[in-house]
């Protein structure tokens, strides 16, 4: 028997993947996490159909996890902080004596704050999944029922034919 295509499930999962992608990009914009737009532009989704599962996969820049999740105190790479300062741009404020820090000094100050307190993640992906997935659960259940019924109807002539 030829491979059966679960067309209804495929169509719902494709729309789910598209909604996840667009809503995540919107969340990134709302939380102001698009300094270089590199993460924003890297968001890709696809539906992968395996033998025993269907997956909606999202690919992102490697550093997405630092934007998404809180981090414990750590010393970040100062060159990356300096790059972020220049891209964002971060406008330095004068200190108590009225001196404005150089970009290198500012990168040290930001790095020291991260080393002391860590960072707060945006949790944008988590919010996106929690917001989008419930809208699709009933529709996905109905699509699976339709496809399973069609699959069983396709099998019936084959099963009846072998019983003779």
C-alpha positions in Angstrom: 0.0 0.0 0.0 1.3 3.5 -0.8 2.3 5.8 2.0 -0.8 7.5 3.4 -0.7 11.3 3.6 -2.2 13.0 6.6 -3.2 16.1 4.6 -5.5 17.7 7.2 -2.9 17.3 10.0 -0.2 18.6 7.6 -2.3 21.7 6.8 -3.0 22.5 10.4 0.6 22.0 11.5 1.8 24.2 8.6 -0.5 27.1 9.8 0.6 26.5 13.4 4.3 26.7 12.3 3.6 30.0 10.5 1.7 31.5 13.5 4.5 30.5 15.9 7.1 32.1 13.6 5.1 35.4 13.2 4.0 35.6 16.8 7.5 35.0 18.1 8.9 37.7 15.9 6.2 40.0 17.2 7.1 39.2 20.8 10.8 39.9 20.1 9.8 43.3 18.8 7.6 44.1 21.8 10.3 43.1 24.3 12.8 45.2 22.3 15.1 42.2 21.8 16.1 43.0 18.1 19.2 45.2 18.4 20.9 43.8 15.3 17.7 42.2 13.9 19.9 39.1 13.4 17.8 36.9 15.8 14.6 38.4 14.4 15.6 37.6 10.8 16.8 34.1 11.6 13.4 32.8 12.8 12.4 29.9 10.6 9.8 27.1 11.1 9.1 23.9 9.4 6.9 20.9 9.8 8.8 17.6 9.8 6.9 14.4 9.2 8.5 11.2 10.6 7.3 7.6 10.8 6.0 8.0 14.3 5.8 11.7 14.9 5.1 15.1 13.4 7.3 18.0 14.6 7.0 21.7 14.3 10.6 22.8 14.4 12.0 26.3 14.8 15.5 27.4 13.9 17.1 30.5 15.4 20.5 32.1 16.0 22.5 30.2 18.6 22.3 33.0 21.2 18.5 32.8 21.3 18.7 30.9 24.6 20.5 33.9 26.3 17.7 36.2 25.2 15.0 33.8 26.2 16.2 32.5 29.5 17.4 34.1 32.7 21.1 33.6 33.3 23.0 33.3 36.5 25.8 35.8 37.2 28.6 35.3 34.8 31.2 37.3 32.9 30.0 37.7 29.3 32.5 38.2 26.5 33.3 41.9 26.6 33.7 42.1 22.8 30.1 40.9 22.4 28.8 43.4 24.9 30.8 46.2 23.1 29.3 45.0 19.8 25.8 45.1 21.3 26.4 48.7 22.7 27.3 49.9 19.2 24.4 48.1 17.5 21.7 49.0 20.0 23.0 51.9 20.5 23.4 52.2 24.2 23.8 55.9 25.2 26.1 56.2 28.2 25.1 58.4 31.2 27.5 60.5 33.1 28.8 59.2 36.4 28.6 61.0 39.7 31.5 63.3 38.7 29.9 64.1 35.3 32.3 61.9 33.2 30.8 59.9 30.4 32.3 56.4 30.0 33.9 55.3 26.8 32.3 52.4 24.9 35.0 50.1 26.3 34.4 51.3 29.9 30.7 51.0 29.4 31.1 47.4 28.1 33.1 46.7 31.3 30.4 48.2 33.5 27.6 46.2 31.8 29.7 43.0 32.0 30.3 43.6 35.7 26.6 44.1 36.3 25.9 40.8 34.5 28.6 39.2 36.5 27.0 40.4 39.7 23.3 39.9 38.9 22.9 37.8 35.7 20.3 38.7 33.2 16.5 38.5 32.9 15.3 36.6 29.9 12.5 37.8 27.8 10.7 34.4 27.8 9.3 35.5 24.4 9.3 32.0 22.9 7.6 30.5 26.0 4.9 33.2 25.8 4.4 32.6 22.1 4.0 28.8 22.5 1.6 29.3 25.4 -0.4 31.8 23.5 -0.6 30.1 20.1 -0.8 26.4 20.9 -4.2 26.3 22.6 -5.8 27.9 19.5 -4.8 24.9 17.5 -5.4 21.9 19.8 -9.1 21.4 18.9 -8.4 22.0 15.2 -5.5 19.5 15.3 -7.7 16.9 17.1 -10.4 17.3 14.4 -7.8 17.1 11.5 -6.3 13.9 13.1 -9.8 12.3 13.3 -10.5 13.1 9.7 -7.2 11.7 8.5 -7.5 8.6 10.7 -11.0 8.0 9.3 -9.8 8.4 5.7 -6.8 6.0 6.5 -9.2 3.3 7.9 -11.5 3.7 4.9 -8.5 3.3 2.6 -7.5 0.1 4.4 -10.9 -1.5 4.4 -10.8 -2.8 0.7 -7.4 -4.3 1.4 -8.4 -6.0 4.6 -11.7 -7.4 3.1 -9.7 -8.6 0.0 -7.3 -10.6 2.1 -10.0 -12.3 4.1 -11.2 -14.3 1.1 
